[in-house]
Amino acid sequence: MFNLVLLAAFVQAAPEPAAPSGLPPEQGLASIDAKGKLTITYVTCSAVGLGSGEPIVLPQETKETAKAPAKAKVKVSHLTVMTAELSAKDVEAHTADGRPISAEKLRTLLAKERTVLFVTDGKKVDPFHLQLYKEDTIVLVPPANTLNRGGIYNTGGSEAPPIVPEPKRSPENKRTPD
């Protein structure tokens, strides 16, 4: 019994793993032509009809509106296929397990269009983000801010605009139609 208590005193809790850093990779199609031009094709999502930088306002239910029929606010989005062309020599490449890919080998691998991962911040991808991909998956690292993700909210990823609740209004401070 004494040994068990002594052993428990020396055992420390396992440290928490570090949080992943950097942006997760994006998926796209890539190919390199005979002249060394790398073409990356990917899909972006753009918000439409919100105005530049406007938050989405969600109506809140009050006692007066609880019995009234609900009005729906709709945000319309659309997808856009983007194609970026840049020199293959400006792009670093490695596999999902971290092995570097030489320029010659990359040209051979991307002679035909192929699915790849890429980053938009110009930094190597944290291995945490690559756990779900096969070890030989190609990861491209173009210079930072080379690939414009498009849309009204250009955040370098898929972040939505901020959602701001509409303030509650008292009966004496009702909104009047414009």
N, C-alpha and C positions, 0 to 999 in steps of 0.2 A: 504494500500500500504506500509506504514511504517513497519507494522508487517512482511510482506513478505520479505522486504529488510533485516530486523533484523534477521529473521529466516535463510535466505540464508547466512548471515555472520557467523552464528554459525555452520552451517552444514559443515563438513569436508568430503573430498573425502575418500572413503573406501580404506583401505590399500590393497596393492596388495598381493595376497596369496603367501606364501612361495613356492619356487621351490621344486620339489620332490628331496629327497636325496636317495643315494644308488642305487644299480642296480635293474632293474625290475626283477620279478621272471621268471623262465623258466618253461616250461611244460614238464611233463614226466609221466611215469607209475611207480607205487610203490606197493610193497607188503612186508609183514613180514612173515617169515616162523616160524615153531614151536620152533626153537632154538633161535629166536630173531634176525635173520639176515635180515636186510632191504636191498631190491634190488630196485634200481632206474634205469629205462631204459629211455634213451632220445636220441634225434637225434642231431648230430653236422654237421656243414658244413665246409669243408676244401678246400682251394684253391690248385690247382695242376698246376705244370709247371711254376711257377713264380720264383722259387728259394727262398731260405730262406730270408725273410725280404725285398725282392726287391719290389719297388713300381710298380704299373701299369703305363706305360707311354702311354699317349694319344697323337697321332700325331696332330699337329695344321696345319690348312690350310694356305698356303701362296699364293702369286700371281702366282708362278710357278706351284703349285700343284692344283690350283683351277679348272683347266680344265681337269686334269688327273683323271682317275677313282680312286675312294676311295679304300684304302686297309683297311680291317677290322682286328683289333687285338682282339683275343678271349681269354677270361679267362675261363678255364675249372674248374668247381667245382664239388664236389661230396658229397653226404650225407653219414654219417656213423652212425650206431646205436651203442650207447655206453651203457654199463651196469656197474653200480657201486654197490658193495656190501660192507656194513659196519654194525656195530652193531647198532641196533635200539636205544640202551640206550645212544649213542653219539649224537643223533639228537633231537633237540627241535622241537615241533610241535604246531601249533595254527591254528585257522580258519581264513578266510579272514577278518572277522570282529574283529579279535584280541583276541578271547577267547582261552586260552591255552588248549591243549589236553594232558591228562595224558598218561603215557606210556601204561597202561592197555587198555585204550579206543583206543589208536592208533593201538595197536596190533589187536583189534577187527575190527576196521575200515579197516585195510589193510590186513585182513586174505585172501582176494581175491585181485588180481591186480586191481588197481584203478588209475584214473587220478588224479595227484596232481600238485601243484606248488612247486618249490624249488629255493633256492638261492645259489650262488656259493661263496659269500663273507663272509658267516658266520654271517651276521647281519640281524636283523628283517627287513622285507619289509616295506617300507614307505606306509602308507594307501592309498596314491594317486595312487600307482600302482595297487591296489586291487579293485578299484571302479567298474571294469567291471565284476568281478567274484561274484558268489553267496556267501552269508554270511557263509555257511557251507563248503566251499571249503577248503581242507586241504593244509596247507603251511608248508613245511619242511625246517628246518634251520640246515643243517649239519655244522660241523666245517669248518672254512675258508680254501679254496683251496683243499678241499677233492675231489670235482668233477672236473676233468680235462675236459675242454670243447674241447680239441683236436685241430687239424689243425695246419697249419703253424703259423697263427696269433692267439696265445692263449691270448685273451684279457679278458676272463671271460664273454664275451657276444658275440654279433654278429657284431662286428665292422669289417669293411673291411680294407684292407691295404690302405695306403695313395695313393692318385692319384696325380701324378706330371706331369704337362704339359711338353711336349718336347720343348726345346728351339727353337725359330725361327731361321732359318739359312738364311744368305744372299746368293745371287747367287754365289759369289766368295768363300764362305765357305761351299760348298755343301758336304754332306756326301759321302764318297767313300766306295764302298763295300769292306768288309774284305776278 
